[in-house]
Amino acid sequence: MNSKRILLDDVINIDYEKAIDAITSFIKDFLESSSVKGFVIGVSGGVDSAATYFAAVKAVGPEKVMALIMHDSTVTPKEDVDDAKHLIEMARTQYNIIDIAPIVETYKSTIPVYDPADTVPLGNLRARIRMSLLYYYANKFNYAVLGTGDRSEAFLGYFTKYGDGGVDLLPIAPLLKSQVRRLALKLGVPEKVAFKPSSPRLWPGQTAEGELGVSYDQVDLVIHAIEDLKMAPSEAAEATGVSMDIINRVLQLNRSTQHKRSLPPSPPLESVVRYMSR
């Protein structure tokens, strides 16, 4: 067994200046190598969108970034909207504020099988409405949609397929959640936002860690041990102090959400198309 003890300090001990240079260069290179004129991003008041937003502004300037606050007034806490507005005031970009509650109500009123107990389907619908609005503005202004997902969420599959997973680029995707929080601080994001408990706010009272049943600090330790240090699950448990139950939970979430990280499958060409000889 590996006797090295892995602490959260080991996970967050990265060169953040180098990370910022790499991320901002990636965003700038994407703009210069594509036909788009700028970026549009959903700013929720949470750490992932804040870090991505500030990185984009640093990379290409505020005039080439548009922010959308797409709250649902029946679900989104006022604090999140206020935090999002404050971030936009700091970054000084163009922006629009859209209450998606009327759009959600229109869907609910036209779905024959809608049931008030459909918490998860309705929550994912909110995420997909936001994606549609982002692409409306992207099409209107010839912008690309900035994704805000991080490595921890991707590993767990903790995002909505064709919702917040429907984007054009993912600048902070190489970073674990605990690393994104420190990166955000380096970019000038207020500490209140950088360390706010994560939540997609898809239904009232939702928190990411409450739904997942595991903390992101534990998730990041497990991912670092198993993926980066190539430890077996039992070795990871000994090295991190995270229980096997939690490690198995993290790995099970990864396995069950593989379809979210892959292109839609199709049958092999040769099994469907058979050209006939003349």
N, C-alpha and C positions, 0 to 999 in steps of 0.2 A: 504494500500500500504506500501511496505517496504521503510523506509526513509533513509536507509544506502546508502551512495554514494560509488560506486565502481569505483576505478581508476586503470589505468594500473599498478601503483605501487603495488596494491593489488595482481594483477595477477602474477607479476614477483617476488614477495616476497616469495621465496621458499628457502629451504636449498640446495644450489647447490653442496656442498661437499657430502651431503648424496645422491643426485641425481647421481653424478658421481660414487660414490661407488656402488650404485644399478645397474647402467647401465654397468659398467665394470665387476661387478660380474656376471651379466646376460650373457654377451658375453663370459666370461671365462668359466662359467658353461655349456653353450651351446657347446663349443668346447670339454670340458672334458667328456660330457655325450653323445656325438655323435661320429660317425666314421670319421668325417672330420678332415683334417690336418691343416686347416687355413681358411682364409676368402678372398674373392675378393669383391671390392667395386668400383663403379663408382664415381670418384672425379670430380665434375663439376666446382669447383671454387666458389660454393655457400655455404651458412651457414649450411644447413642440412647435406650435404655430408661431409663437413669439420668437423663438430662436431662428426658425427658418426665415421669417419676415425680416428680422434685423440683419441676418446674413445676406439676404437678397438686396436690401437697401445698401448695405456696405459694398456689395459686389458691383451693382449697376447704377446706383443712385436712386433717389426717391421718385424721380420723374418717370421711371420705367417700371414702377411697381404699383399695382392697385390692390387695395385691401377690401375684402367684403366681410362685414359682420352679419352673420346669418343666424340670428337667435330665433328661438321659438318662445314667444312671450308666455306660453302656458307651461314651459318646462325650464328654460334657461334662467339660472339665478341672475339677478340684477348685478351682482358683484362681477360676474364674468363679462357682462356687457360693458360695465364701467372700466374694467381692466383692459378690455380690447380697445375701447375708445382712448384710454390713456396711452397705450402703445402706439396708436396711430398718431396721436398728438406729438409723441416723441419722435417718430420716424418721419412725419410730415409728408406722407404720400397721399395720393388721391384715394378716395374710399367711397363706399356706399353701405348703408345700413338697411337690411331687409329683414322684416319679421316674417318668418316662414309659416307661422301659425295658420293664416288663412289658406295657404297652399295645402297644408296638411289636412285642414278641415274639408277642403274640396275633394281631396282623395278619399277621405273617410266617407263622405256623403255619396260617392259614386262607386264604391267597392261593394258589390252585393254580399260578399261573405265577411264584411268587416265585423269584428267582435271587439268590444272595449277591453277585453282581456288579452288582446294580441299585442302585448308590450314589446316583444322583440321585433316582430315584423314592422310595427309602426315606428320603432326606433330606427331600424335600418332604412325605412322609407325617408325619414328625416335626413339621414346621411346622404341618400341618393338625390333628394331634392337639392341639397347643398351642392352636390357635384354638378347637377344640371345647371344651376345658376352660375357656378364658376365657369362652365364651358360656354354659357351664353355670352358672358363678358369676354372670354377668350376668343370666341368666334367674332364678336363685334369689333374688337380692337386688334385682332391678330396677335394675341398674347398666348403664352403657354401657362398651364396650370401648375403652380408649385405645390408639390405634395409635402406633407409635414410628418409623415410616419418615421418612426425610429426603429432601430434594430430589435429592441425588446418586443415591440408590438408586432413586428413582422414575424419574429420567431414564434410567438404565441398565436398568430393569426388574429390578433385583437384589432381588427379593423373591418369595415363593411365592404364587402366585395362590390365593386362598381359604385361605391359611395366615396368615403375618404380614401379608398384604394384606387379610385379612378383619377389618375393624375398623369402629368407628362414627365416629371422628373422628381427625384427624391433626394434632396441635398443632404439631409442629416441621417439617412438610412444606415450608414456604417456605425452610428453611435448608439450605445445602450442608453436607456432612460436616465440612469444616474449620471452618465457622462453629458447628456444633453442639458441637464440642469446646470452643471458647472460651465458648459459652453455658453449657455444663455447669459449667465452672469458676466462672462468675459465680453460678450457682445453688447452689454449695457442694459439687458432686461432687468427690471426691478426684482429684487429678491422675493417679494411677495408672489410674483407670477412664477418665477423660476422654481420655487419649491411648493407651489400649490398642488394639492392632491389631484392626480390626473383623472379626468372623466370626459367621455365623449358627449355627455349631457343629452343622451337620446331618450331618456325618460326621467321623471322626477326622482331625485334622490340617488341617481346612479353615480357610482364611483368605480373606476377601473379595478382597483384592488379588491373592493367589495365583491364585484362580480366575478373576478378571476379566482378569488379565494387564496391569494398569495400576494406578497408585497413585491414591488418592482425591485427593491434591493436584493431580495432573495432570487428573483428571476435573473437579475444581472449576474449574480454570483454563479448561478448554475450555468448560464450560457457561457460565461467566461471560462469556467472550469472545463466544461464538456467540449465546447467548440474551439476555444482559443488554445487551451492547454491540453486538449485531447485526452482528458481523463474519462475513465469509465464512470458510470453513475455511482457505483459504490465508493470509488476514490473521491469523487466530487463531494459526496455526503461527508466523508471523513475530513476532507480539506476545508470545506466551507462551513460545516456545522449545520447545514440545511438538511432537514430530515428526508429520508427516502420517500416518504409519502408526498412531500412537496416536489421533490425532483421528479417523481413519476407523474405528478400532476402537470408539471411544466412540459415534460416530454410527450405526454398524451395530448396536450393542447397543440403542440407542434405537429404531431402526426395527423391529428384529425382535421387540421386546417391546411394541409398541403395544397389542396385544390385552389386556395386563395393566392398562393405564390407561384402558380403555374399558368401558362396559357391554356385555354380550353382544349381538351383532347379531341382528336379526330382519328378515324381508322386509317391505317397505312394506305398510301396511294395505290400500291399494287394489289391490295385486297378489294379495292372498289373499281379501279379503272383497268380494264384489260383490253388492250388494242387487238383487234382481229387482223390476222394476216390476209392479204388480198389473194 
